[in-house]
Amino acid sequence: MAANNVAYLDWPARSPDLNPIENLWGILAREVYKENKQYDSVDELKTAITRAWENIKLETLQNLILSMPTRCQAVIDARGYATKY
């Protein structure tokens, strides 16, 4: 990477905790499938996903981003192993 002048992070191998999108997918899935909802068609599921995505509050996204320093420190403290995130 350095040969191509591309900056990169030395990311721990076991670090999904550092990726707030994982939490966002969880939020989305819980909304789409709340109360054990099942869908009869792909179109119905797509509509539910779109609706759930549109209803995610900006505050939720901001909180996920603002949690990054704490997430990073937690991974450092856990030496790359799982954290509460």
N, C-alpha and C positions, 0 to 999 in steps of 0.2 A: 504494500500500500504506500509506503513512504516514497518509493521510486516514482510514483505517479502524483506526488504531492496531495494525497488524500488523507485528511485527518480522520482518525478513528479512535474509539474508546477501547481500552483493554477490558472487555466485558467478561465478567465471570461466567463460566459455563452453565452454572445452575442459578440463573438469575431472572426467572420470569417475574420475580418480585419488583424488578426495576421497570417493568413495562406496564404503565397505567392502562393501556388499552385492554389488558386482560381483565381488569376490574370493570371497565366499561362494557365489555362483552358480557360479563356476568350480570351487570345491571340490566342490559338489554334483554338477555335470555330470561331473567326472572320476570320481567314485564310481559314478554311475549307469551310465556308459558304459565303465567300466574293462574292459580286455582286449577292447575293441571290441564289447562286448555289444550286441545288438540285441533288440528286444522284438516279440513276435507280436501283441500286442493293447494297446489303450490301458489296460486294467485292469492288465496286467502292468507297464507303464511306470509307472503311478500307484503301484503297490505298491513298485516299486524306488525311486521318488523319495521316498515316505514313509519307507521303511526308511533310505535314505541321510540324510534330514533328521534322523531320530530318532537316528542314530549320530554326528552332528556333536557334538564335545566342547565343553563349556562353555569350556574353555581356548582353543579356536580362536576362539570368539566374543569372548572377553575380549581376546585378542591383536589382533583386528581393531579393536576399539574403542580399545585402548591405543595403536594405531599412528596415531591421528588427528593428534596434534600433529606427528609426523614427516611425515605425508602433507601436512598444511597447509604446513609449512615447505618441503617439496620443491616444491610447486606455486608457492609464492611465489618460490623460487629459480629455477624454470624459467619464471617470468613467465607462468604459465597454460598452458604447453605440457606435453607428456607427461613423465611421470616413470617411475621404475622400478616404481611401484605400478600 
